């Protein structure tokens, strides 16, 4: 190129830049940001493909993953528990009102907090209860915190830069302030979604973080489902901060460990379930040939009742007690066979995972029917519904009824199954025969994450549970779910003190009897149960279970509605917290006496 051509090119470049800048000066800022969002969607493939094999961006690509086949705690969690007991020693002494010299780390009860399902209602209310515990000094004495469905979403936010970047306030207070400012429009509002993606320092990065996981899933050769899109939309609402370019770690659940390693904070446990439907688990012809008397085995197997297999996810591991099988959380999304990974793909995007954790629309028809019956109460409408339904079911026959009631109209998210062919042939009938697994919201089984709380290896002694479910006014659902849980886990429940409606005390004792799927409980524990009930001290007319803005499918809250919701939770905690303290001090004294007595 001649000097004249270079000069001309430079001149044209300068002129083009000048024209673009002049146009931008007349175009509103929000339109320019919207253009960046649209451009990011147009170039999503290029953006993700450029990073999909980048080990600096995804260091887990260099790590080999295998399936751990034991229900013992992993080494990282064992170390965390010991570190946590030492870390909270002073806080615990302060909470129970004794000098720190009187508290030995081994005597501190293993305390866990858990939140129920309930959409944004649960997300906000459980956070408010946690904040109230923080103000009373108890939150800093806990070891575990678990969420289900909507109360998984606040855990996803709590262990990110979204709530940790302002050290002047506690992360829980930062999270409540975030709710007051950012829940004004629904995830189904296209204009609102664009606003969330555009109104930050890096709109293109915001699109990559929230929607890039959909493309990563395609690259991993896994189908993208409607609940994956739900998760991406949800992430635009609850996961974005002022500068997304600083949030790459926030969208990988395994990175939450930087906030908890050394016992610095509670270990979060997210949960989901797999719907085991035996009639769908037939082996293919080739594998069936290896099973002796397969036809007879299959006929007996497919008659088994369906049940829910619980999975738990911490920053350390993703797995289930029932098989048992666990993988490093950073390996979720890879293909596995025979207990080893056979592909290397990035850890699944947290946006997709919060969609999975809260995939209540994927519930089977029987769950929806049971929920409808609860909503109808005990009057004429319920009796008439049951009469018509039972008549229709009788005509189906038992086998067709099971298939009909087990159908899931909205498919749960599809993912690679890390338990695929975990053991050598002949293969056993069950989930391990499919290369893919459809995990979903744990609320279809129980509206609280009671199973990881009662996992024998954790030896949790006190569980403080906050129930924000939509039918909390009555006790029918609570009693039904507790009965099923105790039968499955092998526990007897003894209501110790139910005189305070804001805090009931229930003792659980192992009895060794289970349904044969879930490992039996081995340690007793006490549940301090907080149902989210109306309180005259706040507003006797404010009834959460019937308040329209608190419906589980509502995704918009005003600042005033958040305040009212939080106020009720904090007052209910204030009216019940003394019962909790009495239980904690009692367990501490018993453990101290046992240690000093050489037991």
Residue pairs with C-beta under 8 A, 6 or more apart in sequence:
1 9
24 32
30 198
30 199
33 198
33 199
33 203
34 194
34 198
36 198
36 203
36 204
37 194
37 197
37 198
37 203
37 204
37 206
37 207
39 204
40 47
40 203
40 204
40 206
40 207
40 208
41 207
41 211
44 207
44 208
44 211
44 212
44 215
45 215
47 204
47 208
47 212
48 208
48 212
48 215
48 216
48 219
49 219
51 57
51 58
52 58
52 216
52 219
52 345
52 346
53 61
55 61
55 62
57 248
57 346
58 346
58 347
60 254
60 330
60 331
60 346
60 347
61 344
61 345
61 346
63 328
63 330
63 331
64 340
64 341
65 327
65 328
65 330
65 331
65 334
65 336
65 340
65 341
66 327
66 339
66 340
66 341
67 325
67 326
67 327
67 336
67 339
67 340
67 418
67 419
67 422
68 74
68 317
68 319
68 325
68 326
68 327
69 323
69 324
69 325
69 339
69 422
70 324
70 326
71 321
71 324
71 455
71 456
71 457
71 519
72 457
73 81
73 457
73 458
74 316
74 317
74 326
76 257
76 316
76 317
77 267
77 314
77 316
77 317
80 260
80 261
80 263
80 267
80 316
81 110
81 143
81 263
81 267
82 105
82 263
83 261
83 262
83 263
84 143
84 263
84 266
84 267
85 105
85 106
85 108
85 143
85 263
86 105
86 263
87 262
87 263
87 264
88 108
88 140
88 141
88 142
88 143
88 263
89 100
89 103
89 105
89 108
90 100
91 137
91 140
91 141
92 103
92 108
92 141
92 588
93 99
93 100
93 102
93 103
94 100
94 137
95 136
95 137
95 138
95 140
95 141
95 581
95 584
96 103
96 581
96 584
96 585
96 588
103 588
104 592
104 595
106 591
106 595
107 588
107 591
107 592
107 595
108 141
108 588
108 591
109 461
109 462
109 584
109 587
109 588
109 591
110 143
110 144
110 458
110 459
110 460
110 461
110 462
111 138
111 141
111 142
111 143
111 144
111 460
111 461
111 462
111 463
111 464
111 584
112 142
112 143
112 144
112 145
112 146
112 453
112 458
112 460
112 462
112 463
112 464
113 130
113 133
113 139
113 142
113 144
113 145
113 146
113 266
113 463
113 464
113 465
113 466
114 145
114 146
114 147
114 148
114 151
114 448
114 449
114 450
114 453
114 463
114 464
114 465
114 466
115 122
115 125
115 126
115 129
115 146
115 147
115 148
115 150
115 151
115 154
115 448
115 449
115 465
115 466
115 468
116 122
116 126
116 148
116 149
116 150
116 151
116 443
116 447
116 448
116 465
116 466
116 467
116 468
116 469
117 148
117 149
117 150
117 151
117 358
117 360
117 441
117 442
117 443
117 447
117 448
117 468
117 469
117 552
118 125
118 149
118 150
118 151
118 447
118 468
118 469
118 470
118 552
119 149
119 150
119 358
119 360
119 551
119 552
119 553
119 554
119 555
120 150
120 153
120 183
120 554
120 555
120 557
121 150
121 468
121 470
121 544
121 550
121 551
121 552
121 554
121 565
122 149
122 150
122 151
122 468
122 469
122 552
123 150
123 151
123 153
123 154
123 179
123 238
124 154
124 176
124 179
124 557
124 562
124 565
124 566
125 466
125 468
125 532
125 544
125 565
125 566
125 568
125 569
126 147
126 150
126 151
126 154
126 466
126 468
127 154
127 158
127 172
127 175
127 176
127 179
128 176
128 565
128 566
128 569
128 570
129 466
129 530
129 569
129 570
129 572
129 573
130 139
130 145
130 172
131 170
131 172
131 173
131 176
131 566
131 570
132 569
132 570
132 573
132 574
132 577
133 139
133 142
133 464
133 573
133 577
134 140
134 170
134 172
135 570
136 573
136 577
138 464
138 577
138 580
138 581
138 584
139 172
139 266
141 584
142 266
143 266
143 267
143 460
144 266
144 267
144 268
144 269
144 453
144 458
144 460
145 155
145 266
145 267
145 268
145 269
146 155
146 268
146 269
146 270
146 271
146 449
146 452
146 453
147 153
147 154
147 155
147 268
147 269
147 270
147 271
147 357
147 449
148 271
148 357
148 441
148 442
148 443
148 446
148 447
148 448
148 449
149 357
149 358
149 360
149 441
149 442
149 443
149 447
150 358
150 468
150 552
151 466
151 468
152 270
152 271
152 354
152 357
152 358
153 234
153 238
153 354
153 357
153 358
154 175
155 268
155 270
156 238
156 239
156 253
156 270
156 350
156 353
156 354
156 357
157 163
157 175
157 178
157 238
157 239
158 171
158 172
158 175
158 268
159 256
159 259
159 260
159 265
159 268
159 315
160 239
160 247
160 249
160 250
160 256
161 241
161 246
161 247
161 249
161 250
162 174
162 175
162 178
162 239
162 240
162 241
162 247
162 250
163 171
163 172
163 174
163 175
163 178
164 171
164 174
164 259
165 241
166 174
169 177
176 562
176 566
179 557
179 562
180 559
180 562
180 563
181 559
182 196
182 237
182 238
183 237
183 555
183 556
183 557
183 558
183 562
184 192
184 556
184 557
184 558
185 191
185 192
185 195
185 556
186 192
186 554
186 555
186 556
187 193
187 230
187 233
187 234
187 236
187 237
187 555
188 233
188 555
193 233
193 236
193 237
196 206
196 236
196 237
196 240
197 203
197 206
197 207
197 210
197 236
197 240
198 206
200 206
200 240
200 241
200 242
200 243
200 244
201 242
201 243
201 244
201 245
202 243
202 244
202 245
205 244
205 245
205 247
206 236
206 240
206 244
208 244
209 235
209 239
209 240
209 244
209 247
209 248
209 250
209 251
209 349
209 351
210 232
210 233
210 235
210 236
210 239
210 240
210 351
211 232
211 351
212 349
213 228
213 231
213 232
213 251
213 348
213 349
213 351
213 352
214 224
214 228
214 229
214 232
214 352
216 333
216 345
216 346
216 348
216 349
217 223
217 224
217 228
217 333
217 348
217 352
218 224
219 345
220 333
220 334
220 335
220 343
220 345
220 416
221 335
222 333
222 414
222 415
222 416
222 436
223 414
225 411
225 412
225 413
225 414
226 410
226 411
227 355
227 356
227 359
227 361
227 362
227 410
227 411
227 412
227 413
227 440
228 352
228 355
228 413
229 355
230 355
230 358
230 359
230 361
231 351
231 352
231 353
231 354
231 355
231 356
231 358
231 413
232 351
232 352
232 355
234 351
234 354
234 355
234 358
235 251
235 349
235 350
235 351
235 354
237 555
238 354
239 247
239 250
239 251
239 350
239 351
239 354
240 247
241 247
241 250
249 255
249 258
250 350
251 349
251 350
251 351
252 330
252 347
252 349
252 350
253 270
253 313
253 315
253 329
253 347
253 350
253 353
254 315
254 316
254 328
254 329
254 330
254 347
255 315
256 268
256 315
257 315
257 316
259 265
260 266
260 267
260 268
260 315
267 314
267 315
268 314
268 315
269 312
269 313
269 314
269 449
269 452
270 312
270 313
270 314
270 353
270 357
271 310
271 311
271 312
271 313
271 357
271 442
271 449
271 451
271 452
272 310
272 311
272 313
272 356
272 357
272 359
272 439
272 440
272 441
272 442
273 308
273 309
273 310
273 311
273 439
273 440
273 441
273 442
273 444
273 445
274 308
274 309
274 311
274 320
274 431
274 437
274 438
274 439
274 440
275 306
275 308
275 309
275 364
275 406
275 408
275 412
275 438
275 440
275 444
276 306
276 307
276 308
276 309
276 430
276 431
277 306
277 406
278 301
278 302
278 303
278 304
278 305
278 306
278 429
279 302
279 399
279 402
279 403
279 406
281 301
281 302
281 429
281 430
281 431
281 433
281 434
282 288
282 298
282 302
282 429
283 291
283 294
283 298
283 427
283 429
283 433
287 425
287 426
287 427
287 433
288 294
288 298
290 425
290 426
290 427
291 297
291 426
291 427
292 426
297 429
298 429
301 429
306 402
306 406
307 488
307 515
307 517
308 442
308 444
308 445
309 320
309 322
309 431
309 517
310 320
310 321
310 322
310 442
310 445
310 451
310 452
310 518
311 318
311 319
311 320
311 439
312 318
312 319
312 320
312 449
312 451
312 452
312 455
313 329
313 332
313 353
314 329
315 329
316 328
316 329
317 326
317 327
317 328
317 329
318 326
318 327
318 328
318 329
318 331
318 332
318 418
319 325
319 326
319 327
320 326
320 419
321 451
321 455
321 518
321 519
322 517
322 518
322 519
323 419
323 422
323 431
323 432
324 519
325 418
325 419
325 422
327 336
327 418
329 347
330 347
331 341
331 347
331 418
332 347
332 348
332 353
332 415
332 418
333 345
333 346
333 347
333 348
333 415
333 416
334 341
334 342
334 343
334 344
334 345
334 416
334 418
335 341
335 342
335 343
335 416
335 420
335 435
336 342
336 416
336 417
336 418
336 419
336 420
337 420
337 421
337 435
338 421
338 422
338 424
339 422
343 416
348 415
352 413
355 413
356 412
356 413
356 415
356 439
356 440
356 441
357 441
357 442
358 441
359 410
359 412
359 413
359 440
359 441
360 441
360 443
360 444
360 552
361 410
362 408
362 410
362 411
362 412
362 413
362 438
362 440
362 441
363 408
363 440
363 441
363 443
363 444
364 405
364 406
364 407
364 408
364 444
365 404
365 405
365 406
365 407
365 408
365 409
366 405
366 406
367 444
369 389
369 405
371 471
372 385
373 382
373 385
373 386
374 471
374 474
374 476
374 477
375 471
376 382
376 385
393 401
396 404
408 438
408 440
411 438
412 438
412 439
412 440
413 438
413 439
413 440
414 436
414 437
414 438
415 436
415 437
415 438
415 439
416 435
416 436
416 437
417 431
417 432
417 434
417 435
417 436
417 437
419 431
419 432
419 437
420 432
420 433
420 434
420 435
421 427
421 432
421 433
422 432
423 432
427 433
431 437
442 449
443 469
446 481
446 484
446 485
447 467
447 469
447 477
447 481
448 465
448 467
448 481
450 463
450 465
450 485
450 489
451 485
451 489
451 518
452 458
453 460
453 463
453 525
454 460
454 489
454 491
454 508
454 521
454 525
455 519
456 519
456 520
456 521
456 522
456 523
459 523
460 523
460 525
461 523
461 524
461 525
461 526
461 587
462 525
462 526
462 528
462 583
462 584
462 587
463 525
463 526
463 527
463 528
464 527
464 528
464 530
464 580
465 527
465 528
465 529
465 530
466 530
466 532
466 569
467 478
467 529
467 530
467 531
467 532
468 532
468 544
469 477
470 545
470 551
470 552
471 477
471 545
472 478
472 531
472 532
472 533
472 544
472 545
473 533
473 543
473 545
473 546
478 529
478 531
482 493
482 506
485 491
486 492
486 493
486 508
487 513
487 514
487 515
488 514
488 515
488 517
488 518
489 514
489 518
489 520
489 521
490 510
490 511
490 512
490 513
490 514
490 520
490 521
491 508
491 509
491 510
491 511
491 521
492 508
492 509
492 510
492 511
493 506
493 507
493 508
494 506
494 507
494 508
494 509
495 504
495 505
495 506
496 505
496 506
496 507
496 526
497 504
497 505
497 579
498 504
498 505
500 575
500 576
500 579
501 531
501 533
502 530
502 531
502 533
502 535
502 572
502 573
502 575
502 576
503 528
503 529
503 530
503 575
503 576
503 577
503 579
503 580
504 528
504 529
504 531
505 526
505 527
505 528
505 529
505 579
505 583
506 526
506 527
506 529
507 524
507 525
507 526
507 527
508 521
508 524
508 525
508 526
508 527
509 524
510 520
510 521
510 522
510 523
510 524
512 520
513 520
514 520
526 583
526 587
528 576
528 579
528 580
528 583
530 572
530 573
530 576
532 544
532 568
532 569
532 572
533 544
533 572
534 540
534 542
534 543
534 544
534 568
535 568
535 571
535 572
535 575
537 571
537 575
538 564
538 567
538 568
538 571
539 564
539 568
542 564
542 568
544 550
544 565
544 568
548 554
549 556
549 557
549 561
550 565
557 565
